[in-house]
Amino acid sequence: MVLPYKYPLRALALGVALGLSILGACYAAGVEDPLRTATRFTGCASALLFLPVFIARPLVTIFGGARAGGLLRHRAGLGVALAGNHHVHMGLVAMVLVSDGATMSEVIANPALYIYGLLILMNVTSFPAIARRWPRGAVRWVHLIGVYALAVAFFETLVLSLITGAEGGVFRLGYSIVFVLCVLIRVCAGLYGQRQSRVS
């Protein structure tokens, strides 16, 4: 297995390597604004990695572990890889803001920074040795809140921007369709789980 939970450092390194590779590719390709382009592409890569993490548990609830358990076993690894890539993205966002003349106080005041902070907490508590030192309920809530915070962030930057007409493109359209399907899967899984609880 490439991204099992017991090797979070490997998954984190893979995510960071992905982000740095995107940055290097943008400079090598000679695009007009490589820093801003790399920021956009690393954000898109994180958004794509987020989708299987978002629906892994709901798929098991609906289809059972025999059919969907493989994705659930890789969910933690994918999530840590997402975090690694998004750490690079966070650094690029800060560099873009500074290059645009933003002061340090303006960078700190950026609301996205708090989601990144939550992502760092999720990343840290994905290491079993560290997670064991936390109250079990606290780790669960950090990851639960973090997943929904990321869902809101990707909805706002990719789906809502398409709906309002602020941004367009094939990627946003395709991602929006898949994102809505993933939300429907989570809703169906929640309803199915409640029904099973009443039956049992």
C-alpha positions in Angstrom: 0.0 0.0 0.0 1.4 3.4 -0.9 -0.5 5.6 1.6 -1.5 3.5 4.6 -2.2 5.2 7.9 0.9 3.7 9.6 3.2 5.7 7.3 1.9 9.3 7.6 5.4 10.8 7.1 5.6 9.1 3.7 2.2 10.4 2.7 3.1 13.9 4.0 6.4 13.9 2.0 4.4 12.7 -1.1 2.0 15.6 -0.7 4.8 18.2 -0.3 6.6 16.7 -3.3 3.4 17.1 -5.4 3.1 20.8 -4.4 6.8 21.5 -5.1 6.6 19.6 -8.4 3.7 21.7 -9.5 5.6 24.8 -8.6 8.7 23.6 -10.5 6.6 22.6 -13.5 5.1 26.1 -13.7 8.5 27.8 -13.7 9.9 25.2 -16.2 7.0 25.8 -18.5 7.7 29.5 -18.6 4.1 30.6 -17.9 3.4 34.3 -17.5 3.0 34.3 -13.7 4.4 31.0 -12.4 3.9 31.8 -8.7 0.2 32.6 -9.1 -0.4 29.7 -11.5 1.3 27.3 -9.1 -0.9 28.6 -6.3 -4.0 27.9 -8.4 -2.9 24.5 -9.4 -1.8 23.3 -6.0 -5.2 24.5 -4.7 -6.9 22.4 -7.4 -4.7 19.4 -6.5 -5.8 19.6 -2.9 -9.5 19.9 -4.0 -9.2 16.7 -6.0 -7.5 14.8 -3.1 -10.2 16.0 -0.8 -13.1 14.2 -2.7 -12.1 10.6 -1.8 -11.4 11.6 1.8 -14.8 13.3 1.9 -16.8 10.3 0.7 -14.8 7.3 2.0 -16.8 6.7 5.2 -20.2 7.4 3.5 -19.5 4.8 0.8 -18.7 2.2 3.4 -22.0 3.0 5.2 -24.0 2.6 2.0 -22.1 -0.3 0.2 -20.3 -2.0 3.1 -16.7 -2.6 3.9 -16.3 -5.4 1.3 -16.9 -3.1 -1.6 -15.7 0.3 -0.3 -13.3 -0.6 2.5 -10.2 -0.2 0.4 -10.8 3.6 0.0 -11.5 4.0 3.7 -8.2 2.3 4.5 -6.4 4.8 2.3 -8.4 7.8 3.5 -6.0 8.9 6.2 -3.0 8.6 3.9 -4.8 10.6 1.2 -5.7 13.2 3.8 -2.1 13.6 5.0 -1.0 13.9 1.4 -3.6 16.6 0.9 -2.2 18.4 3.9 1.3 18.2 2.6 0.3 19.7 -0.8 -1.8 22.3 0.9 1.1 23.4 3.2 2.9 24.2 0.0 -0.2 26.0 -1.3 -0.4 28.0 1.9 3.2 29.1 1.5 2.5 30.2 -2.1 -0.6 32.1 -1.1 1.4 34.0 1.5 4.1 34.8 -1.2 1.5 36.0 -3.6 -0.1 38.3 -1.0 3.3 39.7 -0.1 4.2 40.2 -3.7 1.0 42.1 -4.2 2.1 44.5 -1.4 0.1 43.0 1.5 1.4 43.8 5.0 2.1 41.0 7.5 -1.0 42.1 9.5 -3.1 41.7 6.3 -1.7 38.3 5.7 -2.5 37.2 9.2 -6.0 38.7 8.9 -6.7 36.5 5.9 -9.6 34.2 6.9 -8.1 31.3 4.9 -5.2 31.3 7.4 -7.5 29.8 10.1 -8.5 26.9 7.9 -4.8 26.3 7.2 -4.3 26.3 11.0 -7.0 23.7 11.4 -5.4 21.7 8.6 -2.1 21.7 10.5 -3.9 20.4 13.6 -5.4 17.6 11.5 -2.0 16.8 10.0 -0.3 16.7 13.4 -3.0 14.5 15.0 -2.7 12.1 12.0 0.5 10.8 13.5 -0.5 7.9 15.8 2.3 8.7 18.4 0.9 12.3 18.7 -2.7 11.4 18.5 -2.4 9.0 21.4 -1.4 11.9 23.6 -4.7 13.8 22.8 -8.1 13.0 24.3 -9.7 10.6 21.8 -12.8 12.8 21.4 -10.7 15.9 20.8 -8.9 14.3 17.8 -12.2 13.1 16.4 -13.7 16.6 16.6 -10.6 18.3 15.1 -10.9 16.0 12.1 -14.7 16.3 11.8 -14.6 20.1 11.9 -11.6 20.2 9.6 -13.3 18.1 6.9 -16.3 20.3 6.9 -14.2 23.5 7.0 -12.3 22.2 3.9 -15.6 21.3 2.2 -16.8 24.9 2.8 -13.5 26.4 1.5 -13.5 24.3 -1.7 -17.2 25.0 -2.2 -16.6 28.7 -1.9 -13.5 28.9 -4.1 -14.6 26.5 -6.9 -18.3 25.8 -6.8 -19.7 29.2 -5.6 -17.3 31.1 -7.8 -18.8 29.2 -10.8 -22.4 29.8 -9.7 -21.8 33.6 -9.2 -19.9 33.9 -12.5 -16.8 35.2 -10.8 -14.8 32.4 -12.2 -15.4 29.8 -15.0 -13.7 27.0 -16.8 -14.1 23.3 -17.5 -12.3 22.3 -14.2 -14.7 24.3 -12.1 -17.7 22.9 -13.9 -16.6 19.3 -13.6 -15.5 19.7 -10.0 -18.8 21.3 -9.1 -20.8 18.4 -10.5 -18.6 15.8 -8.6 -18.7 17.9 -5.4 -22.5 18.0 -5.4 -22.6 14.3 -6.0 -20.3 13.7 -3.1 -22.5 15.9 -0.8 -25.6 13.9 -1.9 -23.7 10.6 -1.1 -22.9 12.0 2.4 -26.6 13.0 2.9 -27.8 9.5 1.7 -25.3 7.8 4.0 -26.5 9.8 6.9 -30.2 9.0 6.2 -29.3 5.3 5.6 -27.3 5.1 8.9 -30.2 6.6 10.8 -32.6 4.1 9.3 -30.3 1.2 10.1 -30.1 2.4 13.7 -33.8 2.5 14.1 -34.2 -1.0 12.6 -31.6 -2.5 14.9 
